[in-house]
Amino acid sequence: MINTADPYSVVVGEYYVKARKLAPQQVLRLQLPLRAALTADEFSALAGRIAAAFGPATQALALAWVTPYAVNCNAITGALALGYDAGLCAHTCAASRVSRYFNAATLRPFTDLKMRPSMLLAARDVAGAKAMIDRGVAADRSLGLRGGVPAQAYFVNTSDLARSARSVLFPPAGPLRRLGVDVHVESTQAIEHIDRLFIYETGLPRVDKLDTLKWLPGALADHLTSYGGQLGGDSGQMSALDWIAAGATASYGTVSEPCSHVQKFPHPQVLMQHYVQGSSALEAYWKSVAWPQQGVFIGEPLAAPFARR
């Protein structure tokens, strides 16, 4: 989907169409306001355009823009998949709608669950977006190969207790030789000088030393904090866009105060399990969040480093 009112969206969207060889019927061009959040009425009009443009074969959406990333307190990706929830805005720390796509086996979420997960092709600028897309394409079928150098997954427990709530969900540390993955569980504020990094999950309002990391194409990274999904960069916390700028290919963050419900953030084991079994970045990230209403997914959705076909 391309917002013709947004020069970034036009350039990045057309670049993605060529990179992933999309057919004309797979592309919707429309006009949206250039601001962080849509109103409920504006979102309703957008949802209607999508329903009219795409038939049952369209299982997921790539949104070629940075803004809008929200619908009032909802993330735009959450609202598109689960429907807009106005009631949540009165108490954003409450439990939100459960995603039936969480840890699901289906390869066709719209066919089987009547929901279309989506991901923003979001980066700080056009050059960063093109580099992210290139990393996604380069990632395909690149990992888990026999005799290859292992990819590194890091799950980090920091001194920030509230933002480290996911540490109880971290996978066991150790090598997964059949998959070509080494899993690390660390207690530190930030990892540094890591090579071949493909998953980094932590919890802090701001993560340091990202410039020392060497990312593999298709890498996933996110930090549990309140406003990582506010992509305008004015929340006082690190934006998910910083992960993309550092070299990750996809990320996630919440657009309104979620409190530290682990269900509102990617489940570390579910995320890694689906990704190393061949899921795309969009599939793995979406299947790892049980309550995604406030969470915005960003990155190159089709990156699939462990896929075999």
N, C-alpha and C positions, 0 to 999 in steps of 0.2 A: 504494500500500500504506500502510495506516494502523495504527500501533501504539496500540491502545486503552488501554494502560497508561501512555501518555505524553500529558499534556494538550496539549503543543506539537503533537504529531503529529496529534491529533484535530482541533484547530482549523485547522492548516495544511493537513492532508489534505482536510478538507471544503471549505475555501476553494479548493483546487486543483481539486477535482471540479467546482465551480460555474464556476470561471474557464475551464476547458478543456472544459466540458460533457461530462464523462465519463458513460458509461452505468453502471447498477448492476453489470453483469457485468464491468466493467473495474476494479472496486474490491475489494481484499481487506483485511479488517479482522482483525487478530490481535494477540496479546500477545507482547512481547519484553522482555527485561531492559533496564533503564535504566542501562547502563554502556557504556564505550567499545568493548569487544571482546566478541564472542561466543566461546564455546568451540566446538570442532569438533562436538561432539554437538548443541549448540544450533543451530549453522548447518545441520547435516544435517536437523534437524526443520524449519527455516525453508525450506530448499530443497524439501523434500517438500511442504510446504503450497503453495508456489508452483506446483510441477508439477501438483498436484491441482486448483488453482483456475483456472489459465489454460491455454487451449488453444493450438493452433498460430497463431491469429490475433494473439496478443499478441507483439509483436516486441521490446518494451523495457519497462522498469519505472521508475516514479517512486516513490522511497522518502521518505515524508513524515516524516522525523525527522533529528535531528543525531547522536544515539547510538542504537544501536551503529553505528560507522563502520568497524569492523575485525572480523576473525576471526583471533584471535591476531596473527600478523605480516602477514596478508593484509588488503587493503582489502575491505570487504564488497562493493563493486561489482565488484572483480576476481574475488572468489570466486564470486559469483553468475553471472558470465559464463563463467569459465574452469574453475570447480571449485576447491575448496579445496586448496591445496598445503602440506601439513604439512612437507615436506622443506625448503622454502625458509626456514623459521624457524631452522634450524641455521646458515644462512649467508645472511643477507639481502642481502649484496652480490653474490651469485652472479647469473648470468643467470636470468631467470624465464621462465615459459611465454610463447610467442609467440601474439599475438592474430591470428587469421585475418581479423579485421575491420579490421586496420591498412590504411589507404589502399585499402579495398575499394570496388568500384563498387555493391555490393548495396544496395537499399533495404529489404531484409527479412532482417536478421541471423539471426533464429530460423529462418525458413523455409530459408534457404540455408546457414547455418553452424552451426545448432543452438546458438546462444548468444544470451542476452538481455542487452544492455548496460543499465546502470541509472545513475541519478543521484539523489543525495540533495537533497531540497528543504530545504537546510540554511542557516540564518542564525543570528545571535546571539540573536534573540528572534522572537516571533510577528509583531510589527510589521515587522521587517526581512524576514521570509519573505514576508509579504503584498506588500510593496513590490517584492521580487524577482520574484514571480509576475506582478505588474502590469507590470513592465518587460518580462518575457518576452512577455506577450500584446501589449503595445504595439509590440514589435519587429517583429512579423510583417509581411513585405512592405514595410518602411519604408525600405530602403536600396537603392542601385544604380539609382535612378530617373533617367530622363533629365532633365538640367537641374538635378539636386539638388546641394546643397553636399557636397563630398567628405567621406567618413568617414576618420578618421585611425587608422592602425595603427603602433604603435611597438614596435620590437625593440631591446632595450637590452643592451649589453655593458658590464658593470661591472668594477671593479678586482679583484673576487673571481674569480680565474681558474678554480677548480674549479667554481663555480656558474655560470660563463659558458661552460660547455662547449658549449652550443647555438649559440653565436655563429657557428660554421662552417655552421650550417643556416639562418641567417637569409636571407630573400629579398632580392633586389636592391632598393635604395631607388629611389623615384620614383613618379610618378603612374600609376595604372591607370585611365585616363579612361573606358574603356568600362564599368567596374564602379563608378565613382564612389568610388574609394579612393586615398588618398595613403599610400604606405609610407615609413616613416622608420626608418633604422638609426642608432642613436646610441651613443656611448661616454660614459657618464656614470653617476653613482650613482643618480640618480632624475630622471625628467622632472617638470615642473611647469607649471601653468597651460596645460594643453592642452584645447582644446574639441573636441567631437564625436569622442571617443575610442571605438573599438570593439574594438581588440586592444592588449594591453600584455603583453609577455613579457620577463622579465628573470631575473636570478639573484643573489639575496642572501638572507641569513637573515631580514632585515626590510627592507621597502621604505618609504621616507619620502615625504612630500608627497602622499599619496593624496588628502588633503582639498582640494587645489588643482585636481584634475582634474574635467572635466565629461564624464560618460559618456553614450554613446548607449544607448537601450534595446537589449538583446541583446548588450552588450559582453562579451568574453571576456578574462580576465586570470589569470596565474599566475606564480609565481616558483620557479625551481629551487633547492630546498633540501631538507634531509633529512626534515623533519617538518612540512611544510606541511599534510599531511593529518591530523595529530593535532588534531582539532577541539575538544578540551577546553581548549586554550590554555595548557597547562602544560609545553610542551616547551622553552620558552626561545626559540623561533623564531616568526615570524609565521605565523598560521593562514590557510588559504584563506578562512575566514570573513571575514577583514578585507577581502578583495577585494569580497565581497558587501556588506559594510557600507559600503564606499566608493562603491558604485554599479554594480559589475559585475553581470552577470546569470548568469554561470557561471564556475567555476574548477576547479582540480585541485591535488592535493598527495599526497605519499606518507606512509603511516602508519607505516612502519618504515624503518630505515636502508637506502637503496637504493644508496649510493655514487653517483658521478656518471655512471652509464650514461645516455647521452642517450636510449636506447631506453625508459627508464622514465618519460620525461617527454614532454609534447606536442612533436611535430616542428613547428617554426614554419611552414614552408612548407606542409606537409600540412594543418595546422589552418586556415590562412587560405584555401588553395585550396578546400577542401570547403565552408567557410562562405560564401565569396563566390559559390560556384556553387549556393547554395540549400539546403544542408544545415541541419538544426536544430542547436542547440547540443550536444545529446547526440551526434548523428551526427558532427559535426565534431571534437569533443573525443575521442570514442572512436576514430575513424579515424586520429587523429594520434599515438596511443601504441602502440608495437609490443609492449612488455612491461608491461601494465597491472596485473599481479597485486597490486602494493603500492600502487597509486594509487586514491584515492577521487575520484570526479567529483561535483561539487556544482553546484546551480543550477536554473534552470527549463529542463527538457530540450527543450521544443517551440519555444522561441524560434527564429525563422527570418527574420531581417531581409532576406535577399537572395532568399528564395523568391518565386516568381511565381504559385503556386497552392497 
